[in-house]
């Protein structure tokens, strides 16, 4: 790293020119990216996705879209069998088809009494809209589908008999997490910047606080340049473009913060600015390299998954991380060498530079943790272990109706259905595509005979049969988010002939989860092994990296557990975020949070343990190394974590449910990691392990190609 800093300072103008050019090119890259970003959440190649795509391509309606369910309650004394009512219902649903270009299944075009409730006064229809014409996002989260409420209502209401009522229900109408407005991206970005300024001002108490912000402002556009290049090989989702600056501010400031702090420490110790840069690069620079590699390894977990949205988020995160590390290791040394003294002059002139000595607060705290190491380790493990056990009960299925909105027309419509014996599973109705050459009637009879199927709708009009193919709609008894509902879908998939595609929202979510988490254990194991090898080289130890990986996994389990408490159990969610949870944790959230947090949490681990290793090499005393390491890095980790926390907390405020869930999970993870893990569990366990922390036998050192670290008696310095 010193060679890089020597080269950088020797070619200052060239490095600055190249960096500025890259940043400007990044602005142009963003302009090219925006018109071409994807808005799709589905995963091509999965069976349900293929079936849904075929249905939409052939019929233009349904597929992955959830049906809208208009519920009509006729006046007292009137039923569907009353003369003239059938004709009225026909006019209603014909108007819906004409005005919305939707596909409608009802009692009048199927003759199926299961579209009529007990007593004959309540009847309903399934309305499958056109996702393109209605502006919906196919396969999107609940509450974000095609907006047909008003159109369906307007088409039906003029034909209602006097005294009849109408409520339009459906999963989208019952959704608790539709976009409520919240704070837009610009406001969230301003909140993040404001928090960063306050935290950095508290850390540096001089104009030097603005240097990490400068690095972030340069790194973010440079990252867009990398994202543009990657867009040639993979689809980039719109969420990646909007999340990049929020994530980038946190990670870029993290890297800049450790470099500036270490440079300041060397300068306060008497080194000239250039020498301080070289010394900082030799220590903090190596930590940044290892940290960025571990972050990239975590995000690589998402890139290799066959899910475009997750792949896009992984690419964006990797590019932001790479750009942040690159700018911190090239432009930042030049800024510190040229302007660092002037920006920090007042602070040193007062003779009160805090970097000359370890933080008294954190040193005192570390001494207490070391003194009570077993109690501290046990307490932290109980907290994290309890949350990790809670995580075992995570629900990543689609929401069930009992956890959805309990107020409004959507709820009233559901109550009107279930009160007359119609199962709530009808809201989870899903389409089945029958290709040319297969008898639709045979498929219908096969599916209708299955347990858990309420009925099968198979009208014969052009909206249902076209070019020799057919689409039929299955109405299950149970909600799609229950075990019984999932079992019904699996039975339908097993029962239909080859070539018949089973689609629908729930089936696509099931496929999504199966693919995402089917190989997750193997990917987790591979990531742990790769991280272990990199950290073994960084720390020159066999046990420290093992402890780091295990703690990281425990930390991630605790984060998922906290997500279960917040979003699945709903404890304090509305009070904190103003969003009603729907009883599930989004299908893609655990793996996404894992990928981002694995690297970020290891970020802090590298900073802290690298400093402990450095202090142990100097003193030969593990306890002293722990105390000095925490004393030197405690304020740094706290500041970095605070900036990242405010970045994700701003992202979680209001708006769309999935984004709020992801951001809150990240914020919770950062808080847990910076407090319970890095401030308590790490120093306590390192103190407990003593000299075994630093053991790297000759054979392992040869494999890792680093200097060995044999066991030594405590308080014997490694370097005299």
C-alpha positions as CSV (number, residue, x, y, z in Angstrom):
1,X,0.0,0.0,0.0
2,X,2.9,2.3,0.6
3,X,4.0,1.9,-3.0
4,X,0.5,3.0,-4.1
5,X,0.7,6.1,-1.9
6,X,4.1,7.0,-3.1
7,X,3.0,6.7,-6.7
8,X,-0.2,8.6,-6.0
9,X,1.6,11.5,-4.3
10,X,4.2,11.6,-7.0
11,X,1.6,11.9,-9.8
12,X,-0.9,14.1,-8.0
13,X,-2.2,16.0,-11.0
14,X,-2.6,12.9,-13.1
15,X,-4.6,11.1,-10.4
16,X,-6.8,14.2,-9.8
17,X,-7.5,14.6,-13.5
18,X,-8.4,11.0,-13.9
19,X,-10.6,11.0,-10.8
20,X,-12.5,14.1,-11.9
21,X,-12.9,12.6,-15.4
22,X,-14.3,9.4,-13.9
23,X,-16.7,11.4,-11.7
24,X,-18.0,13.4,-14.7
25,X,-18.3,10.3,-16.8
26,X,-20.3,8.8,-13.9
27,X,-22.8,11.6,-14.2
28,X,-23.2,10.9,-17.8
29,X,-23.5,7.2,-17.0
30,X,-26.4,7.9,-14.7
31,X,-28.2,9.8,-17.5
32,X,-27.7,6.8,-19.8
33,X,-28.9,4.3,-17.1
34,X,-32.1,6.0,-16.1
35,X,-34.1,5.5,-19.4
36,X,-33.1,1.8,-19.5
37,X,-33.6,0.6,-15.9
38,X,-35.9,-2.3,-15.3
39,X,-39.1,-2.1,-13.1
40,X,-39.7,-5.9,-13.1
41,X,-39.4,-8.0,-10.0
42,X,-40.0,-11.4,-11.5
43,X,-37.4,-14.1,-12.3
44,X,-37.3,-15.4,-15.9
45,X,-36.9,-19.2,-16.3
46,X,-38.9,-20.2,-13.3
47,X,-42.0,-22.4,-14.1
48,X,-44.6,-20.0,-12.7
49,X,-43.0,-17.0,-14.4
50,X,-43.0,-18.8,-17.7
51,X,-46.6,-19.8,-17.3
52,X,-47.6,-16.2,-16.3
53,X,-45.6,-14.7,-19.2
54,X,-47.4,-17.1,-21.6
55,X,-50.8,-16.1,-20.2
56,X,-50.1,-12.4,-20.5
57,X,-48.6,-12.7,-24.0
58,X,-51.6,-14.7,-25.3
59,X,-54.5,-13.1,-23.3
60,X,-53.0,-9.8,-22.1
61,X,-54.5,-10.2,-18.7
62,X,-54.0,-12.1,-15.4
63,X,-50.9,-14.2,-15.0
64,X,-49.0,-12.9,-12.1
65,X,-51.6,-10.1,-11.4
66,X,-53.8,-10.6,-8.3
67,X,-57.5,-10.6,-9.2
68,X,-59.8,-7.8,-8.2
69,X,-62.9,-9.1,-6.6
70,X,-66.1,-7.0,-6.8
71,X,-68.6,-8.2,-4.2
72,X,-72.3,-7.5,-4.8
73,X,-74.8,-7.8,-2.1
74,X,-78.4,-7.8,-3.4
75,X,-81.3,-6.2,-1.5
76,X,-83.4,-8.2,1.1
77,X,-85.7,-10.6,-0.6
78,X,-83.7,-10.6,-3.9
79,X,-81.3,-13.4,-5.0
80,X,-79.4,-14.3,-8.1
81,X,-82.3,-16.5,-9.0
82,X,-84.8,-13.6,-8.9
83,X,-86.1,-12.9,-12.5
84,X,-84.1,-10.2,-14.2
85,X,-81.1,-10.4,-11.8
86,X,-79.0,-12.6,-14.1
87,X,-79.5,-10.1,-16.9
88,X,-78.5,-7.2,-14.6
89,X,-75.3,-9.1,-13.5
90,X,-74.5,-9.8,-17.1
91,X,-74.7,-6.0,-18.0
92,X,-72.5,-5.2,-15.0
93,X,-69.7,-7.6,-15.9
94,X,-69.9,-6.9,-19.6
95,X,-69.4,-3.2,-18.7
96,X,-66.3,-4.2,-16.6
97,X,-64.8,-6.1,-19.6
98,X,-65.6,-3.3,-22.0
99,X,-64.3,-0.4,-19.8
100,X,-61.2,-2.1,-18.4
101,X,-60.3,-4.6,-21.1
102,X,-60.1,-7.1,-18.2
103,X,-60.9,-10.8,-18.1
104,X,-63.9,-11.6,-15.8
105,X,-65.1,-14.8,-14.3
106,X,-68.5,-14.7,-12.6
107,X,-71.7,-16.7,-11.9
108,X,-73.3,-15.5,-15.2
109,X,-70.5,-16.7,-17.5
110,X,-69.7,-19.9,-15.7
111,X,-73.0,-21.0,-14.3
112,X,-71.0,-22.1,-11.2
113,X,-73.0,-21.7,-7.9
114,X,-69.7,-21.4,-6.0
115,X,-69.7,-17.8,-7.2
116,X,-72.8,-17.3,-5.1
117,X,-72.9,-17.2,-1.3
118,X,-75.3,-19.0,1.0
119,X,-78.8,-17.6,0.6
120,X,-78.2,-16.4,-2.9
121,X,-77.9,-12.6,-2.1
122,X,-74.1,-12.3,-2.3
123,X,-72.2,-12.9,-5.6
124,X,-68.8,-11.9,-6.7
125,X,-66.5,-12.0,-9.8
126,X,-62.8,-12.3,-10.4
127,X,-61.4,-9.4,-12.5
128,X,-58.0,-9.9,-14.1
129,X,-56.6,-6.7,-15.4
130,X,-54.1,-5.9,-18.1
131,X,-50.9,-4.9,-16.3
132,X,-49.6,-2.8,-19.1
133,X,-52.7,-0.8,-19.9
134,X,-53.4,-0.2,-16.2
135,X,-49.9,0.9,-15.4
136,X,-49.2,-1.8,-12.9
137,X,-45.9,-3.5,-12.2
138,X,-46.3,-7.3,-12.9
139,X,-45.3,-9.4,-10.0
140,X,-44.9,-6.4,-7.7
141,X,-45.5,-6.3,-4.0
142,X,-49.1,-6.3,-2.7
143,X,-50.6,-2.8,-3.1
144,X,-48.6,-2.0,-6.2
145,X,-50.5,-3.9,-8.9
146,X,-52.7,-2.6,-11.6
147,X,-55.0,0.1,-10.2
148,X,-58.5,-1.1,-11.2
149,X,-60.5,-0.2,-8.1
150,X,-62.1,3.0,-9.5
151,X,-62.6,1.6,-13.0
152,X,-64.3,-1.6,-11.7
153,X,-66.5,0.5,-9.4
154,X,-67.4,3.0,-12.1
155,X,-68.3,0.2,-14.5
156,X,-70.6,-1.7,-12.1
157,X,-72.3,0.9,-10.0
158,X,-74.6,2.4,-12.7
159,X,-76.1,-1.1,-13.1
160,X,-76.7,-1.9,-9.4
161,X,-80.3,-2.7,-8.5
162,X,-81.8,-0.3,-6.0
163,X,-80.8,-1.2,-2.4
164,X,-77.8,-3.3,-3.6
165,X,-74.2,-2.6,-2.3
166,X,-70.8,-3.0,-3.9
167,X,-67.4,-3.4,-2.4
168,X,-64.2,-4.2,-4.4
169,X,-61.8,-6.4,-2.5
170,X,-58.7,-8.3,-3.3
171,X,-55.1,-8.7,-2.1
172,X,-54.1,-5.3,-3.4
173,X,-57.1,-3.7,-1.8
174,X,-56.2,-5.3,1.5
175,X,-52.5,-4.5,1.3
176,X,-51.0,-2.7,4.3
177,X,-47.9,-1.6,2.6
178,X,-48.9,0.3,-0.5
179,X,-46.7,3.4,-1.2
180,X,-48.0,5.9,1.3
181,X,-45.8,8.7,0.0
182,X,-43.3,9.0,2.8
183,X,-40.1,10.9,2.1
184,X,-38.8,11.0,-1.4
185,X,-35.2,10.0,-2.3
186,X,-33.9,13.6,-2.3
187,X,-35.2,14.3,1.2
188,X,-33.8,11.0,2.5
189,X,-30.5,11.9,0.9
190,X,-30.5,15.3,2.6
191,X,-31.3,13.7,6.0
192,X,-28.4,11.3,5.5
193,X,-26.0,14.1,4.6
194,X,-27.2,16.2,7.5
195,X,-26.6,13.3,9.9
196,X,-23.2,12.6,8.3
197,X,-22.1,16.3,8.8
198,X,-23.1,16.2,12.4
199,X,-21.4,13.0,13.2
200,X,-18.2,13.9,11.3
201,X,-18.2,17.3,13.0
202,X,-18.4,15.6,16.4
203,X,-15.5,13.3,15.4
204,X,-13.0,15.8,13.9
205,X,-14.2,19.2,15.3
206,X,-12.5,20.9,12.4
207,X,-12.9,21.5,8.6
208,X,-11.4,18.0,8.2
209,X,-14.9,16.7,8.7
210,X,-15.8,17.6,5.1
211,X,-13.1,15.4,3.6
212,X,-15.0,12.1,3.9
213,X,-18.1,13.8,2.4
214,X,-16.0,14.9,-0.6
215,X,-14.8,11.3,-1.1
216,X,-18.4,10.1,-1.0
217,X,-19.5,12.8,-3.5
218,X,-16.8,11.6,-5.9
219,X,-17.3,7.8,-5.3
220,X,-21.0,7.7,-5.9
221,X,-20.9,9.0,-9.6
222,X,-17.8,6.8,-10.2
223,X,-19.9,3.8,-9.1
224,X,-22.6,4.6,-11.6
225,X,-19.9,4.3,-14.3
226,X,-19.3,0.7,-13.1
227,X,-23.0,0.0,-13.0
228,X,-23.4,1.2,-16.6
229,X,-20.7,-1.2,-17.7
230,X,-22.4,-4.0,-15.9
231,X,-25.7,-3.1,-17.5
232,X,-24.3,-4.5,-20.7
233,X,-24.4,-8.0,-19.1
234,X,-27.3,-7.8,-16.7
235,X,-30.5,-5.9,-16.2
236,X,-30.3,-3.0,-13.7
237,X,-33.3,-2.4,-11.6
238,X,-34.6,1.1,-10.7
239,X,-34.2,0.3,-7.0
240,X,-30.4,-0.1,-7.5
241,X,-30.2,3.4,-9.0
242,X,-32.1,5.0,-6.1
243,X,-30.4,3.1,-3.3
244,X,-26.8,3.6,-4.6
245,X,-26.4,7.1,-3.2
246,X,-27.9,6.2,0.2
247,X,-25.6,3.2,0.5
248,X,-22.7,5.0,-1.1
249,X,-22.7,7.8,1.4
250,X,-22.4,5.3,4.2
251,X,-19.7,3.0,2.8
252,X,-17.6,5.8,1.2
253,X,-17.6,7.8,4.4
254,X,-16.7,4.6,6.3
255,X,-13.5,4.1,4.3
256,X,-12.6,7.7,4.3
257,X,-13.2,8.0,8.0
258,X,-10.7,5.2,8.9
259,X,-8.1,6.7,6.5
260,X,-8.4,10.3,7.8
261,X,-8.4,9.2,11.4
262,X,-5.3,7.2,11.0
263,X,-3.6,10.0,9.0
264,X,-4.5,12.4,11.7
265,X,-3.1,10.1,14.4
266,X,0.2,9.9,12.6
267,X,0.4,13.6,12.0
268,X,-0.5,14.4,15.6
269,X,2.4,12.0,16.6
270,X,4.9,14.3,14.7
271,X,5.0,12.9,11.2
272,X,5.0,15.3,8.3
273,X,1.8,15.2,6.1
274,X,3.3,13.0,3.3
275,X,4.9,10.6,5.8
276,X,1.6,10.4,7.7
277,X,-0.1,9.5,4.4
278,X,2.3,6.6,3.8
279,X,1.9,5.4,7.4
280,X,-1.9,5.6,7.2
281,X,-1.9,3.7,3.9
282,X,0.3,1.0,5.3
283,X,-2.2,0.3,8.1
284,X,-5.7,1.8,7.4
285,X,-5.2,1.3,3.6
286,X,-4.7,-2.4,4.1
287,X,-7.9,-2.6,6.2
288,X,-9.8,-0.8,3.5
289,X,-8.6,-3.3,0.9
290,X,-9.5,-6.3,3.0
291,X,-12.8,-4.8,4.1
292,X,-13.9,-4.0,0.5
293,X,-13.0,-7.5,-0.6
294,X,-15.1,-9.0,2.1
295,X,-18.0,-6.7,1.3
296,X,-17.7,-7.6,-2.3
297,X,-17.7,-11.3,-1.4
298,X,-20.9,-10.9,0.5
299,X,-22.6,-9.0,-2.3
300,X,-21.4,-11.7,-4.8
301,X,-23.9,-14.0,-3.1
302,X,-26.6,-11.9,-4.7
303,X,-25.0,-11.6,-8.1
304,X,-24.9,-15.4,-8.6
305,X,-28.6,-15.8,-7.8
306,X,-30.8,-16.2,-10.9
307,X,-33.1,-13.4,-9.6
308,X,-32.7,-10.1,-11.6
309,X,-33.6,-7.8,-8.8
310,X,-31.2,-9.4,-6.3
311,X,-28.5,-9.5,-9.0
312,X,-29.0,-5.9,-9.7
313,X,-28.8,-4.9,-6.1
314,X,-25.6,-6.9,-5.7
315,X,-24.0,-5.3,-8.7
316,X,-24.9,-1.8,-7.4
317,X,-23.5,-2.6,-4.0
318,X,-20.3,-4.0,-5.4
319,X,-19.7,-1.0,-7.6
320,X,-20.3,1.4,-4.8
321,X,-18.0,-0.5,-2.6
322,X,-15.3,-0.7,-5.2
323,X,-15.6,3.0,-6.1
324,X,-15.5,4.0,-2.4
325,X,-12.3,2.0,-1.9
326,X,-10.7,3.2,-5.1
327,X,-11.3,6.9,-4.3
328,X,-10.3,6.5,-0.7
329,X,-6.9,4.9,-1.7
330,X,-6.1,7.4,-4.5
331,X,-7.7,10.8,-4.2
332,X,-7.9,10.9,-0.4
333,X,-4.2,10.6,0.2
334,X,-3.6,13.6,-2.1
335,X,-6.3,15.7,-0.3
336,X,-4.7,14.8,3.1
337,X,-1.2,15.6,1.9
338,X,-2.1,18.9,0.3
339,X,-4.8,20.3,2.5
340,X,-5.0,18.2,5.6
341,X,-2.9,20.6,7.7
342,X,-4.9,23.7,6.8
343,X,-8.2,21.9,7.4
344,X,-7.2,20.6,10.8
345,X,-4.9,23.5,11.8
346,X,-7.0,24.9,14.6
347,X,-7.5,21.5,16.3
348,X,-3.8,20.8,16.6
349,X,-2.9,24.4,17.4
350,X,-5.0,24.1,20.6
351,X,-2.8,21.1,21.6
352,X,-5.9,19.0,22.1
353,X,-5.8,16.7,19.2
354,X,-7.7,13.6,20.3
355,X,-6.0,11.3,17.8
356,X,-2.6,11.6,19.7
357,X,-4.1,9.3,22.4
358,X,-6.7,6.7,22.6
359,X,-10.2,7.7,23.6
360,X,-10.5,7.8,27.4
361,X,-14.2,6.9,27.3
362,X,-13.7,3.9,25.0
363,X,-10.5,2.8,26.8
364,X,-12.3,2.8,30.1
365,X,-15.2,0.9,28.6
366,X,-12.8,-1.7,27.1
367,X,-11.1,-2.2,30.5
368,X,-14.4,-3.0,32.1
369,X,-15.3,-5.5,29.4
370,X,-11.9,-7.1,29.7
371,X,-12.2,-7.3,33.5
372,X,-15.7,-8.9,33.2
373,X,-15.0,-10.7,30.0
374,X,-17.1,-13.9,30.8
375,X,-20.1,-12.0,32.0
376,X,-19.9,-9.6,29.0
377,X,-19.6,-12.5,26.5
378,X,-22.4,-14.5,28.1
379,X,-24.8,-11.5,28.2
380,X,-24.1,-10.6,24.6
381,X,-24.5,-14.2,23.5
382,X,-27.9,-14.5,25.3
383,X,-29.2,-11.4,23.6
384,X,-28.0,-12.4,20.1
385,X,-28.8,-16.1,20.6
386,X,-32.4,-15.3,21.6
387,X,-33.0,-13.2,18.5
388,X,-31.4,-15.9,16.4
389,X,-33.8,-18.5,17.7
390,X,-36.7,-16.2,17.0
391,X,-35.4,-16.0,13.4
392,X,-36.1,-19.7,13.0
393,X,-39.8,-18.9,12.9
394,X,-39.5,-16.5,10.0
395,X,-42.4,-16.5,7.5
396,X,-41.4,-15.5,4.0
397,X,-44.7,-16.7,2.4
398,X,-47.2,-14.3,0.9
399,X,-49.4,-12.6,3.5
400,X,-52.6,-14.1,4.7
401,X,-55.9,-12.1,4.7
402,X,-56.1,-12.1,8.6
403,X,-52.9,-10.0,8.7
404,X,-53.9,-7.6,6.0
405,X,-55.9,-4.3,6.3
406,X,-58.7,-4.5,8.8
407,X,-60.5,-1.4,7.6
408,X,-62.0,0.1,4.4
409,X,-63.9,-1.2,1.4
410,X,-61.4,-4.1,0.8
411,X,-62.0,-5.4,4.3
412,X,-65.8,-4.9,4.0
413,X,-65.8,-6.9,0.8
414,X,-63.8,-9.8,2.3
415,X,-66.2,-9.9,5.3
416,X,-69.2,-9.9,2.9
417,X,-67.7,-13.0,1.2
418,X,-66.7,-15.0,4.2
419,X,-69.9,-14.3,6.1
420,X,-71.9,-16.3,3.4
421,X,-69.5,-19.3,3.3
422,X,-67.2,-18.2,0.5
423,X,-63.6,-19.0,1.5
424,X,-61.0,-16.2,1.7
425,X,-58.7,-18.3,-0.5
426,X,-60.7,-17.1,-3.5
427,X,-58.7,-13.9,-3.3
428,X,-55.6,-16.0,-4.1
429,X,-57.2,-17.4,-7.3
430,X,-54.5,-18.3,-9.9
431,X,-54.4,-18.9,-13.6
432,X,-53.4,-22.2,-15.3
433,X,-52.3,-22.1,-19.0
434,X,-53.5,-25.0,-21.1
435,X,-51.6,-25.2,-24.4
436,X,-53.0,-26.2,-27.8
437,X,-53.6,-30.0,-28.0
438,X,-54.6,-30.4,-24.4
439,X,-58.2,-30.6,-23.4
440,X,-59.2,-27.7,-21.1
441,X,-62.2,-29.7,-19.9
442,X,-60.0,-32.6,-18.8
443,X,-57.6,-30.2,-17.0
444,X,-60.6,-28.6,-15.2
445,X,-62.1,-31.9,-14.0
446,X,-58.6,-33.0,-12.8
447,X,-58.0,-29.8,-10.8
448,X,-61.6,-29.6,-9.5
449,X,-61.3,-33.0,-7.9
450,X,-58.3,-32.0,-5.8
451,X,-58.6,-31.3,-2.1
452,X,-58.3,-27.6,-1.2
453,X,-59.8,-26.4,-4.5
454,X,-63.1,-24.4,-4.1
455,X,-63.8,-24.4,-7.8
456,X,-62.3,-23.9,-11.2
457,X,-63.5,-21.2,-13.6
458,X,-63.3,-22.0,-17.3
459,X,-65.6,-19.8,-19.5
460,X,-65.5,-20.5,-23.2
461,X,-65.3,-16.9,-24.5
462,X,-62.5,-15.4,-26.5
463,X,-61.0,-13.9,-23.4
464,X,-60.5,-17.5,-22.1
465,X,-59.7,-19.5,-25.2
466,X,-57.5,-18.4,-28.0
467,X,-55.4,-19.9,-30.8
468,X,-56.2,-23.4,-29.6
469,X,-55.0,-22.7,-26.0
470,X,-57.1,-22.0,-22.9
471,X,-56.7,-20.3,-19.6
472,X,-58.6,-21.5,-16.5
473,X,-58.7,-20.0,-13.1
474,X,-58.3,-22.0,-9.9
475,X,-60.1,-20.7,-6.7
476,X,-58.4,-22.3,-3.7
477,X,-60.1,-22.8,-0.3
478,X,-57.1,-21.6,1.8
479,X,-55.1,-18.5,1.7
480,X,-51.9,-18.8,-0.4
481,X,-49.7,-17.8,2.6
482,X,-50.8,-20.9,4.6
483,X,-49.3,-24.3,4.5
484,X,-52.7,-25.6,3.2
485,X,-52.7,-23.0,0.5
486,X,-49.2,-23.8,-0.6
487,X,-50.1,-27.5,-0.6
488,X,-53.0,-26.9,-2.9
489,X,-50.8,-25.2,-5.5
490,X,-48.3,-28.0,-5.3
491,X,-51.0,-30.6,-5.8
492,X,-52.3,-28.7,-8.9
493,X,-48.8,-28.6,-10.3
494,X,-48.4,-32.3,-9.8
495,X,-51.8,-33.2,-11.1
496,X,-51.9,-31.3,-14.4
497,X,-50.5,-32.9,-17.6
498,X,-47.0,-32.1,-19.0
499,X,-47.0,-28.7,-20.8
500,X,-49.7,-27.2,-18.7
501,X,-48.3,-24.2,-16.8
502,X,-49.5,-23.2,-13.3
503,X,-49.1,-19.5,-12.8
504,X,-50.3,-16.8,-10.4
505,X,-48.8,-14.5,-7.8
506,X,-48.5,-17.1,-5.1
507,X,-46.9,-19.8,-7.3
508,X,-44.4,-17.3,-8.6
509,X,-43.5,-16.3,-5.0
510,X,-43.0,-19.9,-4.1
511,X,-40.7,-20.5,-7.1
512,X,-38.8,-17.3,-6.1
513,X,-38.3,-18.5,-2.5
514,X,-37.3,-22.1,-3.6
515,X,-34.7,-20.8,-6.0
516,X,-33.3,-18.1,-3.7
517,X,-33.0,-20.3,-0.6
518,X,-32.5,-23.7,-2.2
519,X,-28.7,-23.2,-2.6
520,X,-28.4,-20.6,0.1
521,X,-26.7,-23.0,2.6
522,X,-24.0,-23.9,0.1
523,X,-23.5,-20.3,-0.8
524,X,-23.3,-19.3,2.8
525,X,-20.7,-22.0,3.4
526,X,-18.6,-20.9,0.4
527,X,-18.8,-17.3,1.5
528,X,-17.7,-18.2,5.0
529,X,-14.7,-20.1,3.7
530,X,-13.6,-17.3,1.4
531,X,-14.0,-14.8,4.2
532,X,-12.0,-17.0,6.6
533,X,-9.1,-17.3,4.2
534,X,-9.0,-13.5,3.5
535,X,-9.2,-12.7,7.2
536,X,-6.6,-15.3,8.1
537,X,-4.2,-13.5,5.8
538,X,-5.2,-10.1,7.2
539,X,-4.9,-11.0,10.9
540,X,-2.2,-13.7,10.6
541,X,-4.2,-16.0,12.8
542,X,-6.2,-19.2,12.5
543,X,-8.7,-18.6,15.3
544,X,-9.5,-14.9,15.0
545,X,-11.0,-15.2,11.5
546,X,-13.0,-18.3,12.6
547,X,-14.4,-16.3,15.5
548,X,-15.1,-13.3,13.2
549,X,-17.1,-15.5,10.8
550,X,-19.1,-17.2,13.5
551,X,-19.9,-13.9,15.2
552,X,-21.0,-12.5,11.9
553,X,-23.4,-15.4,11.3
554,X,-24.7,-15.0,14.9
555,X,-25.2,-11.3,14.3
556,X,-27.0,-11.9,11.0
557,X,-29.3,-14.4,12.7
558,X,-30.1,-11.8,15.4
559,X,-30.9,-9.3,12.7
560,X,-33.4,-11.6,11.0
561,X,-34.9,-12.3,14.4
562,X,-35.3,-8.6,15.0
563,X,-37.1,-8.4,11.6
564,X,-39.5,-11.1,12.7
565,X,-40.2,-9.1,15.9
566,X,-40.7,-5.9,14.0
567,X,-42.5,-7.0,10.8
568,X,-43.9,-10.5,11.4
569,X,-45.0,-9.9,15.0
570,X,-45.5,-6.2,14.4
571,X,-44.2,-5.0,17.7
572,X,-43.9,-1.2,17.6
573,X,-43.9,-1.1,13.8
574,X,-46.7,1.4,13.3
575,X,-45.4,3.6,16.2
576,X,-41.8,3.7,14.8
577,X,-42.4,3.7,11.0
578,X,-46.1,4.5,10.5
579,X,-46.6,1.4,8.5
580,X,-48.9,-1.5,9.3
581,X,-47.0,-4.8,8.9
582,X,-48.7,-7.7,7.1
583,X,-47.3,-10.6,9.2
584,X,-44.5,-11.7,6.9
585,X,-40.9,-10.8,6.1
586,X,-40.6,-10.2,2.4
587,X,-39.4,-13.1,0.3
588,X,-36.2,-11.5,-0.9
589,X,-35.3,-9.6,2.3
590,X,-33.4,-12.1,4.3
591,X,-30.9,-12.9,1.6
592,X,-30.6,-9.3,0.6
593,X,-30.0,-8.1,4.2
594,X,-27.6,-11.0,4.7
595,X,-25.5,-10.1,1.6
596,X,-25.2,-6.4,2.5
597,X,-24.7,-6.8,6.2
598,X,-22.2,-9.7,6.0
599,X,-19.8,-7.4,4.3
600,X,-20.6,-4.2,6.3
601,X,-20.4,-5.9,9.7
602,X,-17.2,-7.6,8.7
603,X,-16.1,-4.0,7.8
604,X,-16.0,-3.1,11.5
605,X,-14.5,-6.4,12.4
606,X,-11.6,-5.8,10.2
607,X,-11.0,-2.3,11.5
608,X,-11.1,-3.4,15.1
609,X,-9.2,-6.7,14.9
610,X,-6.5,-5.3,12.6
611,X,-5.8,-2.6,15.3
612,X,-5.8,-5.2,18.0
613,X,-3.3,-7.3,16.0
614,X,-1.1,-4.2,15.5
615,X,-1.2,-3.4,19.3
616,X,-0.4,-7.1,20.2
617,X,2.6,-7.1,17.8
618,X,3.8,-4.0,19.6
619,X,3.1,-5.0,23.2
620,X,2.8,-8.8,23.3
621,X,-0.1,-8.5,25.7
622,X,-3.6,-9.6,24.6
623,X,-5.5,-7.6,27.3
624,X,-3.6,-4.5,26.5
625,X,-4.1,-5.0,22.8
626,X,-7.9,-5.3,23.3
627,X,-8.0,-2.2,25.4
628,X,-5.9,-0.1,23.1
629,X,-7.6,-1.5,20.0
630,X,-11.1,-0.5,21.3
631,X,-9.8,2.7,22.6
632,X,-8.4,3.6,19.2
633,X,-11.3,2.4,17.1
634,X,-14.4,2.7,19.3
635,X,-15.1,6.3,18.4
636,X,-14.4,5.5,14.7
637,X,-16.7,2.5,14.6
638,X,-19.4,4.4,16.4
639,X,-19.2,7.3,14.0
640,X,-19.2,5.1,11.0
641,X,-22.2,3.0,12.3
642,X,-24.1,6.2,13.1
643,X,-23.8,7.5,9.6
644,X,-24.9,4.2,8.1
645,X,-27.7,3.9,10.6
646,X,-29.1,7.4,9.7
647,X,-28.7,6.5,6.0
648,X,-30.9,3.4,6.2
649,X,-33.2,4.9,8.9
650,X,-34.0,7.7,6.4
651,X,-34.7,5.1,3.7
652,X,-37.1,3.3,6.1
653,X,-39.3,6.4,6.7
654,X,-42.7,5.9,5.1
655,X,-43.3,4.9,1.5
656,X,-43.2,1.4,0.0
657,X,-43.3,-1.6,2.4
658,X,-40.5,-3.7,0.9
659,X,-38.0,-0.8,0.9
660,X,-39.0,0.1,4.5
661,X,-38.5,-3.5,5.6
662,X,-35.1,-3.7,3.9
663,X,-33.8,-0.4,5.3
664,X,-35.1,-1.1,8.8
665,X,-33.3,-4.5,8.8
666,X,-30.1,-2.8,7.7
667,X,-30.4,-0.1,10.4
668,X,-31.2,-2.7,13.1
669,X,-28.2,-4.8,11.9
670,X,-25.8,-1.9,12.1
671,X,-27.0,-1.0,15.6
672,X,-26.7,-4.6,16.9
673,X,-23.3,-5.0,15.2
674,X,-21.8,-1.7,16.5
675,X,-23.0,-2.2,20.0
676,X,-23.5,-5.7,21.2
677,X,-21.1,-7.4,18.7
678,X,-18.1,-5.1,18.2
679,X,-18.2,-3.2,21.5
680,X,-18.9,-6.1,23.9
681,X,-18.7,-9.6,22.3
682,X,-15.6,-9.1,20.2
683,X,-13.4,-7.6,23.0
684,X,-14.7,-10.0,25.6
685,X,-14.0,-13.1,23.5
686,X,-10.6,-11.9,22.3
687,X,-9.6,-11.3,25.9
688,X,-10.9,-14.8,26.8
689,X,-8.9,-16.5,24.1
690,X,-5.6,-14.9,25.1
691,X,-2.5,-15.7,23.1
692,X,-4.4,-18.3,21.0
693,X,-5.9,-15.4,19.1
694,X,-2.6,-14.7,17.4
695,X,-1.5,-18.3,16.6
696,X,-0.5,-19.0,13.0
697,X,1.8,-22.0,12.7
698,X,4.5,-22.2,10.0
699,X,2.5,-24.7,7.8
700,X,-0.5,-22.4,7.7
701,X,1.7,-19.3,7.1
702,X,3.2,-21.0,4.1
703,X,-0.2,-21.8,2.7
704,X,-1.4,-18.3,3.2
705,X,1.9,-16.8,2.1
706,X,2.3,-14.5,5.2
707,X,4.7,-14.3,8.1
708,X,4.0,-17.0,10.8
709,X,2.9,-16.1,14.3
710,X,3.9,-18.8,16.8
711,X,2.4,-19.0,20.3
712,X,4.2,-16.8,22.7
713,X,4.0,-16.0,26.4
714,X,1.9,-13.0,27.2
715,X,3.6,-9.6,27.7
716,X,6.6,-10.6,25.5
717,X,6.6,-8.2,22.5
718,X,6.7,-9.7,19.1
719,X,8.8,-6.9,17.8
720,X,11.5,-5.6,20.2
